[in-house]
Amino acid sequence: MVDVRLHGKSEGLVKPYPVIGHLIDSAMVCGAVWGHVLSEGQRNRISGALGVDASTARQIVMFWAGLHDLGKIMPQFQDMILEVRPDHRRFLSEDGYAHDRQEDAKAGRTRHENATHAALPQLLLQLGYPATGGRLAKLLAVQVAQILGGHHGRYPSDSDPRDLRDPSARMPELGCGEWAEQRQQHTEALHEVLGRPAVPDCRAMPVPAAVVVAGMVIVSDWIASQEHVIEVQQKLIEKQEEFGSLPTLRLHARNAERMAPALVEDAGLGRATFKTGGFHDLFPRIRSPYPLQLSVAEGLSGTNLREPGILLVTAPTGDGKTETALYAASLMGAGCGSAGLFFALPTQATANQMYGRLVEFAERNLLDSASLTLLHGAAELYLPYTGPPSDGATDVPEPRVLSDCEPGAGREARVSVEAGRWLRSRGRGILAPLAVGTIDQALMGVLPLKRNALRHLGLAGKTVIVDEAHAYDAYTHALLLRLLEWLGALGVPVVLLSATLTGDIARGLVRSYLAGAEPSGASREVPVPAYPGWLYASARDNLIIEPPDPLRSERERELVADVRRTVHTYDPDRPDGRLAAVLDALDGVADGGGCAAVICTTVAEAQQTYEALREHYRSRYGADYLGWDDRSTQDGERQDSAAGPRLRLLHARFPAWRRTGITAEVESWFGRTDKPGVCRPTGPRGAVLVATQVIEQSLDLDFDLMVSDLAPMAMLLQRAGRIWRHLDPAPPRPAWALAPRLVVLAPVGRDGHLAVPKTWGEVYQPSLLQRTLELLDRHGKTPITVPDDVQSLVDEVYAEEFTSVAPDKLMERDFRRLADDMARSAMADMVALPPPHRVTSLYTLTTSDADEELVRTRLGADSVQVLPVFENGDGQWLDRECSVALPEFGRGREGRFIVSEVRDLLSYVAPLAHGSWRQACGPANEPPVAWSKEPRLARIVLLPQRVTGDEVEGAMLGEHQITYNHELGLIVRRSDSKS
């Protein structure tokens, strides 16, 4: 009989919770995860790997999930609570539990999951699991032990052969005598309670199936470890006499089984299936679908899509790629048994924008309700996602997930904080059935990071859409190729979207997916997709589908590309300077109205450009000119004069509340004129938006004119998609706007050749900038025909045979670019997981100790979350007026922050890229101690701003001073810089 005095959970509980109770709870939750979360395709793949039917496979996986904490039946773990629960010492002093604890102290601490890993193979072999079948790692019992040994996120190293015979001989800290007897009793009791699950007569599972099972175990453990779950079960235990007998354990299991589906649902987990039909059925508001949309709908709807596959769509901005992808995803997912969707995008801004569109699509087409999450480092700052703090849930702290030891026990105690990031009320991550987020959320699944099994589980049951597949550097592109291999192996349908993609890169993406599905897929013939066009390839047969006829774009147009060679200076008196060129290009807006955008390479240059334009217009229209009709108290309730163009600045370094307001205003000026709230500036007073690249992909805006710093050809063409973007209905155009026009500012030196400013850093490859500039020069005054010229221009930028007017300089720059690309690709290959067919041990999948925040930063998708804090001698404040105090504690129990307080605080936070300033941070930049209990506040960096009268002195961090300005956002200057 099991000894129910052995505790499995203790922290925060009145009485310790028995190990057997938690094992049963976890098993039952796993059964609900199998039935309510896994897609049909996932269940079939796991059942096939085990060689049993789906019902039997469910029992087997439940049994494994229950065994995950078996390693808690060892002296070290049971001794952990002796200081706070001395009554626990009585039964541990019994003869059967005798143990040499002094020897344990010499060996060091053994974590309970490592104990599970060591003890389990022998116990499974005793149940009849195969003991032969090739090398040790190929034994199913050994693989299961490795999966369960990784339930805290990191797979242990391969088993020792001695573990099959006598694990306590190799690891004496496991304990002998009653310790070993109780591990066996718990195993057999769980086996009985679950109806004696069959023993699979097979070798180790394929890695794609194994990682999904590992993810299920982690999720089941966390859901079953929630404080309220344990408290309910504990009350039921207290009502039973002699808890621990098989009848009482079966009753406990029935109670857990009844609760489990609701627990899974409350966690936001489940499946998402969409209705199928024609394109108009899913998008009834689109009266006249674009040719691309009709072509894909006709091509895929008439095909048997029983196997996973990959669809590549290439078309100009505005041709309806998003709707095409969603329609294709519904068909492809339904065909192969997928039951969810993840939409991956390059930036937080594009993810935010797509969130709203996915909400609309889901509300119209979901067959049943399903959770939708927004996944990126600043998702909690996006109000349309978090929603206003209006319901009762905002007045309670997050639910706690109990960790496996008492507070203050070091690294183990942080488990509950990490779990909170996954299971908090609004942040269930990639496990949610519907998700939209930055591409890094998926790419981290192919890095050897802790808990990547959760990402494998989250991706495995979904259809994955990757937008802007062209928008990544060589490092990220190499990781994307590896991700596609894993998605192919996991049987995940994939849709890739791009407006500007070279033919060779397009083929490489498709082949990577096919190679993951079948190693021979790498050698399959894949044609280059037409532009605009699409290509579908099935994962496990030779099916290739293309449009039968060339596609016509209804957005055919001629783009005037006007190259201005400029000296990179903001001196208003220099006629060949950058500012003079910008002002000249904007003359039409200043004199005759209209809407224009100025796209700058860096935030600092966008701020400088904005200030220079504001000062110029102020000198032209009078000292009252502000640049906008701003009625906020920040500006003393002053209204701008009616003369001069409206002027706005938009970039990523504004606090969330400010950026949200600016974005809403920008959309009301430049958005679709048929949308509510849009009032496009007309008449003599135009509008100018100064921005960074944040607007080229994320916002549905329309400009009469765009002025852009030189950028690689693909990016220029992407930006040009915002010029005369809206056709139905088309907004009124000013008299000076005769055609879509892009003014390109090319920085040059005295010789007239490209001179890349040092301030641009490594934003763009100089080689691609030179090639782009020379191509535009070659094109001359001939307009660029979209889409006919797009593919050839993009391909030509990367052509090996490129005739240059400065061949020596281009050769030098090309060499650096190719060397850099090779180094980045090699780095990605070095840090990434092996291709799925080459993984010989699960251990290799979680070997990195890298912090996920830093990984996201390396992928370019995340930044440090900083909070400007104003200091005036009377305290610390969240606003420049020093009227909103910085809270040290929340209003919840024990000083915890309630949801509404967290949202309020996060609205003041702004993102800032990592740099040397971060290493210079000290105690003054640490948030209040109580914030460490709240996962979304714990890593915020404070930026003290000293307020003296009307002056604000920013934070000095190393060589940088970081100052917050309401109009300009965060200003980062080197301490020796005057600009």
JOZITA-V631884 format. One record per backbone hydrogen bond with DSSP energy under -0.5 kcal/mol. CO is the residue of the C=O (numbers start at 1). NH is the residue of the N-H. E is the energy in kcal/mol with one decimal. If there is no record, write none. Layout:
<<CO	NH	E> <CO	NH	E>>
This chain:
<<2	4	-0.8> <3	6	-1.4> <5	7	-0.5> <6	19	-2.5> <9	17	-3.3> <10	13	-2.2> <17	8	-4.3> <17	9	-1.5> <18	22	-1.6> <19	23	-2.4> <20	24	-2.2> <21	25	-2.4> <22	26	-2.5> <23	27	-2.0> <24	28	-2.4> <25	29	-2.3> <26	30	-2.3> <27	31	-1.8> <28	32	-1.6> <29	33	-2.4> <30	34	-2.6> <31	35	-2.0> <32	36	-2.9> <33	37	-2.1> <33	38	-2.0> <39	43	-2.4> <40	44	-2.3> <41	45	-2.0> <42	46	-2.4> <43	47	-2.5> <44	48	-2.5> <45	49	-2.0> <46	50	-1.8> <47	51	-1.0> <47	52	-1.9> <53	57	-2.5> <54	58	-2.1> <55	59	-1.6> <56	60	-2.3> <57	61	-2.5> <58	62	-2.3> <59	63	-2.2> <60	64	-2.2> <61	65	-2.6> <62	66	-2.2> <63	67	-1.4> <65	68	-1.2> <66	69	-0.7> <67	70	-2.1> <69	72	-2.0> <70	73	-1.9> <72	74	-1.8> <74	78	-2.0> <75	79	-2.3> <76	80	-0.7> <77	80	-1.1> <78	81	-0.7> <79	82	-1.8> <81	85	-2.3> <85	88	-2.0> <86	89	-1.9> <87	90	-1.1> <88	92	-0.9> <89	93	-1.1> <90	93	-0.8> <91	94	-1.3> <94	97	-1.3> <95	98	-1.8> <96	178	-1.7> <96	179	-0.5> <99	101	-1.4> <100	104	-1.2> <101	105	-1.9> <102	106	-1.3> <103	107	-1.9> <104	108	-1.5> <109	111	-0.5> <111	115	-1.6> <112	116	-2.1> <113	117	-2.0> <114	118	-1.9> <115	119	-2.7> <116	120	-2.2> <117	121	-0.6> <119	123	-1.1> <120	124	-2.5> <121	125	-2.4> <122	126	-1.9> <123	127	-0.8> <124	127	-0.6> <124	129	-2.2> <125	128	-1.4> <135	138	-1.8> <136	139	-2.1> <138	204	-2.5> <139	143	-2.1> <140	144	-2.9> <141	145	-1.9> <142	146	-1.8> <143	147	-2.4> <144	148	-2.7> <145	149	-2.3> <146	150	-0.6> <147	150	-0.8> <148	151	-1.6> <150	153	-2.3> <153	451	-2.9> <160	163	-2.4> <161	164	-1.3> <162	165	-1.1> <162	166	-2.4> <163	122	-0.6> <163	167	-0.5> <166	169	-1.4> <166	170	-0.8> <167	170	-0.5> <167	171	-2.6> <171	174	-2.3> <172	175	-1.8> <173	76	-0.5> <176	179	-1.9> <177	181	-2.2> <178	182	-2.8> <179	183	-1.8> <180	184	-1.9> <181	185	-2.7> <182	186	-2.8> <183	187	-1.9> <184	188	-2.7> <185	189	-2.6> <186	190	-2.4> <187	191	-2.1> <188	192	-2.3> <189	193	-2.7> <190	194	-1.8> <191	196	-2.9> <192	195	-2.0> <198	200	-0.7> <200	202	-1.4> <206	209	-0.8> <206	210	-2.2> <207	211	-2.5> <208	212	-0.9> <209	213	-2.0> <210	214	-2.4> <211	215	-2.0> <212	216	-2.1> <213	217	-2.1> <214	218	-2.0> <215	219	-2.3> <216	220	-2.6> <217	221	-2.3> <218	222	-2.3> <219	223	-2.6> <220	224	-2.3> <221	225	-1.1> <223	226	-1.2> <225	402	-2.1> <226	229	-0.6> <226	230	-2.0> <227	231	-2.3> <228	232	-1.8> <229	233	-2.2> <230	234	-2.6> <231	235	-1.8> <232	236	-1.4> <233	237	-2.0> <234	238	-2.2> <235	239	-0.8> <237	240	-1.9> <242	245	-1.3> <244	2	-0.7> <245	244	-0.6> <245	249	-2.4> <246	250	-2.6> <247	251	-1.9> <248	252	-2.2> <249	253	-2.3> <250	254	-2.2> <251	255	-2.2> <252	256	-2.3> <253	257	-2.8> <254	258	-2.0> <255	259	-1.7> <256	260	-2.3> <257	261	-0.7> <259	262	-0.6> <259	263	-2.0> <260	264	-2.5> <261	265	-2.3> <262	266	-3.1> <263	267	-1.6> <264	269	-1.9> <265	268	-1.8> <268	433	-0.6> <273	367	-2.7> <273	368	-0.5> <278	281	-0.6> <278	282	-1.2> <279	283	-1.9> <283	286	-1.5> <285	287	-1.2> <290	294	-2.2> <291	295	-2.6> <292	296	-2.3> <293	297	-2.1> <294	298	-2.6> <295	299	-2.5> <296	300	-2.5> <297	301	-2.1> <298	302	-0.9> <300	303	-1.8> <303	305	-0.9> <308	539	-2.9> <309	494	-2.2> <310	537	-2.6> <311	496	-3.3> <312	535	-2.1> <313	498	-1.8> <314	532	-0.6> <314	533	-2.8> <316	319	-1.6> <320	324	-1.8> <321	325	-2.7> <322	326	-2.3> <323	327	-2.3> <324	328	-2.6> <325	329	-2.8> <326	330	-1.8> <327	331	-1.7> <328	332	-3.1> <329	333	-2.6> <330	334	-1.7> <331	335	-2.1> <332	336	-1.5> <333	337	-0.8> <333	338	-2.5> <337	41	-1.9> <339	272	-2.2> <340	463	-1.8> <341	435	-2.1> <342	344	-0.6> <342	465	-2.9> <343	437	-2.4> <344	467	-2.9> <345	439	-2.4> <347	351	-2.0> <348	352	-2.7> <349	353	-2.1> <350	354	-2.3> <351	355	-1.9> <352	356	-1.1> <353	357	-1.0> <354	358	-2.7> <355	359	-2.2> <356	360	-1.9> <357	361	-2.2> <358	362	-2.8> <359	363	-2.6> <360	364	-1.5> <361	365	-2.0> <362	366	-2.5> <365	275	-2.5> <371	434	-1.6> <373	375	-0.5> <373	436	-2.3> <374	376	-0.7> <375	438	-2.0> <376	379	-1.8> <378	381	-1.8> <379	382	-1.7> <381	383	-0.9> <382	385	-1.6> <382	386	-2.1> <383	387	-3.3> <388	390	-2.2> <391	394	-1.7> <392	395	-2.1> <393	396	-1.1> <394	900	-2.3> <396	899	-1.1> <400	227	-1.9> <400	402	-0.6> <406	409	-1.0> <409	412	-0.7> <410	413	-1.2> <411	414	-1.5> <412	415	-1.8> <413	416	-0.7> <414	418	-2.3> <415	419	-2.8> <416	420	-1.8> <417	421	-1.1> <418	421	-0.6> <418	422	-0.8> <419	422	-1.1> <419	423	-2.6> <420	424	-1.6> <424	427	-1.5> <428	431	-1.1> <429	432	-1.8> <433	341	-2.3> <434	373	-2.2> <435	343	-2.4> <436	375	-2.8> <437	345	-2.2> <438	441	-1.8> <439	442	-1.2> <439	443	-2.5> <440	444	-2.2> <442	445	-1.8> <443	446	-2.1> <444	447	-1.3> <446	833	-2.8> <447	449	-2.9> <448	848	-2.6> <449	452	-1.5> <451	454	-1.5> <451	455	-0.7> <452	456	-2.2> <453	457	-2.6> <454	458	-2.7> <455	459	-2.5> <456	460	-2.2> <457	461	-0.8> <459	462	-1.8> <461	339	-2.9> <463	342	-2.3> <463	465	-0.5> <464	495	-2.6> <465	344	-3.6> <465	467	-0.6> <466	497	-2.7> <468	471	-2.3> <473	477	-3.0> <474	478	-2.1> <475	479	-1.8> <476	480	-2.3> <477	481	-2.2> <478	482	-1.7> <479	483	-2.7> <480	484	-2.4> <481	485	-1.6> <482	486	-2.1> <483	487	-2.7> <484	488	-2.3> <485	489	-2.1> <486	490	-2.4> <487	491	-0.5> <487	492	-2.8> <488	491	-0.8> <491	493	-0.5> <493	464	-2.6> <494	311	-2.6> <495	466	-2.9> <496	313	-2.9> <497	469	-2.9> <498	315	-1.9> <502	506	-2.2> <503	507	-2.1> <504	508	-2.2> <505	509	-2.1> <506	510	-1.7> <507	511	-2.5> <508	512	-1.9> <509	513	-1.6> <510	514	-2.1> <511	515	-2.6> <512	516	-1.7> <513	517	-1.8> <514	518	-2.3> <518	521	-3.0> <519	522	-1.1> <520	523	-1.6> <521	524	-1.5> <527	529	-0.5> <532	551	-0.7> <533	314	-2.5> <534	547	-0.6> <535	312	-3.0> <536	545	-2.7> <537	310	-2.6> <543	538	-2.3> <545	536	-2.7> <553	556	-0.8> <557	559	-0.5> <557	786	-3.0> <558	560	-0.5> <559	561	-0.7> <559	784	-3.0> <560	562	-0.7> <560	742	-3.1> <561	563	-0.7> <562	744	-2.7> <563	565	-0.5> <564	566	-0.5> <564	746	-2.8> <566	748	-2.4> <567	569	-2.4> <567	578	-1.6> <569	578	-0.7> <569	579	-1.4> <570	572	-0.5> <571	574	-1.5> <573	575	-0.8> <574	577	-1.7> <576	567	-2.8> <577	581	-1.7> <578	582	-2.2> <579	583	-2.7> <580	584	-2.3> <581	585	-2.2> <582	586	-1.8> <584	587	-1.2> <586	590	-2.3> <587	591	-2.5> <588	592	-3.1> <589	593	-1.6> <589	686	-0.7> <594	687	-2.3> <595	704	-2.3> <595	705	-1.3> <596	689	-2.3> <597	599	-0.5> <597	707	-3.2> <598	600	-0.6> <598	691	-2.8> <599	709	-2.1> <602	606	-1.9> <603	607	-2.5> <604	608	-2.3> <605	609	-2.7> <606	610	-2.4> <607	611	-2.5> <608	612	-2.6> <609	613	-2.5> <610	614	-2.7> <611	615	-2.5> <612	616	-2.2> <613	617	-2.9> <614	618	-2.1> <615	619	-2.2> <616	620	-1.5> <617	621	-3.3> <618	622	-1.8> <622	625	-1.9> <624	641	-0.5> <627	647	-6.3> <628	630	-1.4> <629	631	-0.7> <632	635	-1.6> <632	637	-1.5> <633	636	-2.0> <635	638	-1.6> <646	688	-2.9> <648	690	-3.1> <650	692	-1.0> <651	654	-0.5> <652	911	-0.7> <653	970	-2.0> <655	659	-2.9> <656	660	-2.6> <657	661	-1.5> <658	662	-2.5> <659	663	-2.9> <660	664	-2.2> <661	665	-2.0> <662	666	-2.9> <663	667	-2.7> <664	668	-1.7> <665	669	-1.3> <666	670	-3.0> <667	671	-1.7> <668	679	-2.9> <670	702	-2.1> <672	675	-1.8> <675	678	-1.7> <677	679	-0.5> <682	685	-0.6> <684	593	-0.7> <684	686	-0.8> <686	646	-2.8> <687	596	-2.3> <688	648	-2.1> <688	690	-0.6> <689	598	-2.9> <689	691	-0.5> <690	650	-2.4> <691	600	-2.9> <692	695	-1.3> <693	696	-1.3> <693	697	-0.5> <694	698	-0.8> <695	699	-0.5> <699	701	-1.6> <703	724	-2.4> <704	741	-0.6> <705	597	-1.6> <706	743	-3.0> <707	599	-3.1> <708	745	-2.9> <712	715	-0.8> <712	716	-2.1> <713	717	-2.6> <714	718	-1.7> <715	719	-2.7> <716	720	-2.5> <717	721	-0.7> <718	721	-0.9> <719	722	-2.4> <720	723	-1.9> <722	703	-2.3> <722	724	-0.6> <722	725	-0.5> <725	727	-0.5> <727	730	-0.7> <729	728	-0.6> <734	737	-1.4> <736	738	-1.3> <740	560	-2.7> <741	706	-1.8> <741	743	-0.5> <742	562	-3.1> <742	744	-0.6> <743	708	-3.1> <743	745	-0.6> <744	564	-3.4> <744	746	-0.8> <745	710	-2.0> <745	747	-0.7> <746	566	-2.5> <747	755	-2.5> <749	752	-1.6> <753	749	-2.3> <757	760	-1.4> <758	761	-1.7> <760	763	-2.0> <764	766	-0.5> <765	768	-0.6> <765	769	-1.9> <766	770	-2.6> <767	771	-2.2> <768	772	-2.4> <769	773	-2.6> <770	774	-2.5> <771	775	-2.2> <772	776	-2.5> <773	777	-2.3> <774	778	-2.4> <775	779	-2.0> <776	780	-1.4> <779	782	-1.6> <783	785	-0.6> <784	559	-3.1> <784	786	-0.6> <785	789	-3.3> <786	557	-2.1> <787	790	-1.1> <787	791	-0.7> <789	793	-2.1> <790	794	-2.5> <791	795	-2.7> <792	796	-2.3> <793	797	-1.5> <794	798	-0.8> <795	798	-0.7> <796	799	-1.1> <800	802	-1.3> <801	803	-0.5> <802	804	-0.7> <804	807	-0.5> <806	810	-2.4> <807	811	-2.8> <808	812	-2.0> <809	813	-2.4> <810	814	-3.4> <811	815	-2.4> <812	816	-1.8> <813	817	-2.5> <814	818	-3.2> <815	819	-2.5> <816	820	-2.6> <817	821	-3.1> <818	822	-2.6> <819	823	-2.4> <820	824	-2.7> <821	825	-2.8> <822	826	-2.7> <823	827	-2.4> <824	828	-2.5> <825	829	-2.5> <826	830	-2.0> <827	831	-2.2> <828	832	-2.0> <831	448	-0.9> <835	838	-2.4> <836	839	-1.0> <838	840	-0.5> <841	844	-1.3> <842	845	-2.1> <843	846	-1.4> <844	847	-0.5> <851	855	-2.1> <852	856	-2.6> <853	857	-1.7> <854	858	-2.4> <855	859	-1.8> <856	861	-2.1> <856	862	-0.9> <857	860	-1.8> <864	866	-0.7> <864	912	-2.2> <865	941	-2.5> <866	910	-2.8> <867	943	-2.5> <869	945	-3.4> <870	877	-2.5> <871	947	-3.0> <875	872	-1.2> <876	886	-2.4> <877	870	-2.7> <879	882	-1.7> <883	885	-0.6> <884	878	-3.5> <885	887	-0.6> <892	895	-1.6> <893	896	-1.6> <895	890	-2.9> <896	892	-2.7> <898	902	-2.1> <899	903	-2.3> <900	904	-2.2> <901	905	-2.4> <902	906	-2.6> <903	907	-1.4> <905	908	-1.6> <906	909	-1.4> <907	657	-2.5> <908	868	-0.5> <909	656	-1.7> <910	866	-3.2> <912	864	-2.5> <915	918	-1.4> <915	919	-0.7> <916	920	-1.0> <918	921	-1.2> <922	925	-1.9> <923	926	-1.6> <925	942	-2.6> <928	931	-1.7> <929	932	-1.7> <930	933	-1.2> <931	934	-1.9> <933	935	-0.6> <934	937	-2.1> <934	938	-1.9> <937	940	-1.5> <940	927	-0.5> <940	942	-0.5> <941	867	-2.7> <942	944	-0.5> <943	869	-2.1> <944	946	-0.5> <945	871	-2.8> <945	947	-0.5> <946	948	-0.6> <946	953	-2.9> <948	951	-2.3> <951	948	-2.6> <952	954	-0.6> <953	946	-2.7> <955	957	-0.7> <955	962	-2.6> <957	960	-1.9> <959	975	-4.0> <960	957	-3.3> <961	963	-0.6> <961	973	-2.4> <962	955	-2.1> <963	971	-3.5> <965	969	-3.3> <969	965	-2.0> <970	972	-0.6> <971	963	-2.5> <971	973	-0.6> <973	961	-3.3> <974	977	-2.3>>
